[in-house]
Amino acid sequence: MNILSALSLSRRPLVAFMIVGTFWGSFAAQVPVLKAGIGATDTQFGLILLGTAIGLATTMWAAPRFDRRFGRDAMLLAGMTFAALAIGPALANGPLVMFLAMVAAGYASGMLDVVMNARVSELEARSGRSLMNANHAMFSVAYAISAILTGLAREAGLEPVQIFGAVAFAIFLMSLPLRTEVEPVDEEARRSNRFPWPTVVLCGAIVLVAFFVEATVESWSALHIERTLGGRAAEGALGPAVLGFTMAIGRFSGQALTERFSEHAIIVIGTAMACFGALVAAGAPTPLVAYAGFGAMGLGIAAVGPVGLAIVGRMVRPEHRTAAVARAAVIGFMGFVLAPSVMGLVSGAFGLRMAFVVVAALALFAPALAYYLRSVARRSAQAS
C-alpha cells in the first residue's frame, strides 16, 4: 500500500519517468543494429555516445532557468521536445549524424529528467514521504517493457526508423497530461543565499556511479549477449530488459527500505551486489549466466541513484532545491554517457569481458563518497 500511495501521489512526474525509460529502453535494444548501420567500431561508437554528455551538460544550466520560466508547463514542453527529437538516431547515416542525434537526445532527455526529479523532490518536501525510488522504479518498468517490445520488433524485421517513429508517437501521447502546479521560489532568498555546491557535487557523484553501472548494461549488454556469447536479437534485447525489471524490483523494494534503513547502508549493500553482478557478467559462459549478472547489477544499484537525489533535495534550502536537484541529476546523468564511452574504449582495447570488470571496480566508489558525505553532514550539524 505504501508503494501504491507513493505512485498515486506523484502520478504526473511518474509519467515523465516512463517517457525517459521508453526511449532509452528502445535505444539500448537497438545498439547492435544502430552501431552496424553506421559502420562504427566499439571505440568509435563509445565516442559517439559522448554526444549525449554534451546535450546533458547544457541542461545543468538551462533546465533550472527553463523550469522557472515555464513553471507548470515545463514538464509538458520538455516531453514534447523529446517526442520531436526521439527519431534522430534512426535517421543517422554516419558517425557524425549519429553524434549530433545523441547530442539532441541527451538534451531532450536531460531537460525532462531534471524537471521531473525537481517535481518529485517538491512533492517529497510537501508530503514528508520518500517518493524517488517509486518514480525511478517506473522508469525501469518502462525501460524493460520498451526493450522487450523493441527486441520483438527487430525479430519481426522492423527497421530502426519504424521503431523510433512509434516511440516518438508514444512519447507525444504520454506528454499530454504532464502540466502540473509547481512550488513558488523565493527569488530574493535564492539570490542572497550561497548555492550549496559541496553537497550537490558529492550527491551528484554518488548518482553518477549508480547511473554509470546502470548505463553499462543499458548500452552494452545486448552487444555482449549477441557478439561475445553468440545470442540472437531477442536474446540480446533480454539483457537490458533483465536490468529494467530487476531495477524496478530493487527500486520498489528501496521505497520500503528507505523507511527502515539508513541511506548509507542502502548505498553500501547495493553497490557491493552490483560489483558482484558485473563480475558474473564479465565471466559468463552463456547468455543465461550473463542475465544473472545483469540482474544482480540491477537489484543492487537500483536504489542508489534515487537515494542520492533524495539526499540533496532534503539537505538544501527550499529556494535552491530545484537547481540543486537539477545539477546533482545532471552530474549523475554523466554516468549514462561516460559509461558507454569508457566501455567502448576498454572493450576496443581489451574486450567486453574486461570492460565489465572495470565497471565492478568503479562501483565501489559510491560507498566511499557516501561515507564522506555523511561525515560532512555531521560536521555541519555540529557547527550549527
Stockholm file with secondary structure:
# STOCKHOLM 1.0

chainA/1-384         MNILSALSLSRRPLVAFMIVGTFWGSFAAQVPVLKAGIGATDTQFGLILLGTAIGLATTMWAAPRFDRRFGRDAMLLAGMTFAALAIGPALANGPLVMFLAMVAAGYASGMLDVVMNARVSELEARSGRSLMNANHAMFSVAYAISAILTGLAREAGLEPVQIFGAVAFAIFLMSLPLRTEVEPVDEEARRSNRFPWPTVVLCGAIVLVAFFVEATVESWSALHIERTLGGRAAEGALGPAVLGFTMAIGRFSGQALTERFSEHAIIVIGTAMACFGALVAAGAPTPLVAYAGFGAMGLGIAAVGPVGLAIVGRMVRPEHRTAAVARAAVIGFMGFVLAPSVMGLVSGAFGLRMAFVVVAALALFAPALAYYLRSVARRSAQAS
#=GR chainA/1-384 SS CHHHHHHHHTHHHHHHHHHHHHHHHHHHHTHHHHHHHTTCCHHHHHHHTHHHHHHHHHHHHHHHHHHHHHGGGHHHHHHHHHHHHTTHHHHCCSHHHHHHHHHHHHHHHHHHHHHHHHHHHHHHHHHCCCCHHHHHHHHHHHHHHHHHHHHHHHHTTCCHHHHHHHHHHHHHHHHTTCCCCCCCCCHHHHHHSCCCHHHHHHHHHHHHHHHHHHHHHHHHHHHIIIIISCCCHHHHHHHHHHHHHHHHHHHHHHHHHTTTSCHHHHHHHHHHHHHHHHHHHHHCSSHHHHHHHHHHHHHHHTTHHHHHHHHHHHHSCGGGHHHHHHHHHHHHHHHHHHHHHHHHHHHHHHCHHHHHHHHHHHHTHHHHHHHHHHHHHHHHHHHC
#=GC SS_cons         CHHHHHHHHTHHHHHHHHHHHHHHHHHHHTHHHHHHHTTCCHHHHHHHTHHHHHHHHHHHHHHHHHHHHHGGGHHHHHHHHHHHHTTHHHHCCSHHHHHHHHHHHHHHHHHHHHHHHHHHHHHHHHHCCCCHHHHHHHHHHHHHHHHHHHHHHHHTTCCHHHHHHHHHHHHHHHHTTCCCCCCCCCHHHHHHSCCCHHHHHHHHHHHHHHHHHHHHHHHHHHHIIIIISCCCHHHHHHHHHHHHHHHHHHHHHHHHHTTTSCHHHHHHHHHHHHHHHHHHHHHCSSHHHHHHHHHHHHHHHTTHHHHHHHHHHHHSCGGGHHHHHHHHHHHHHHHHHHHHHHHHHHHHHHCHHHHHHHHHHHHTHHHHHHHHHHHHHHHHHHHC
//
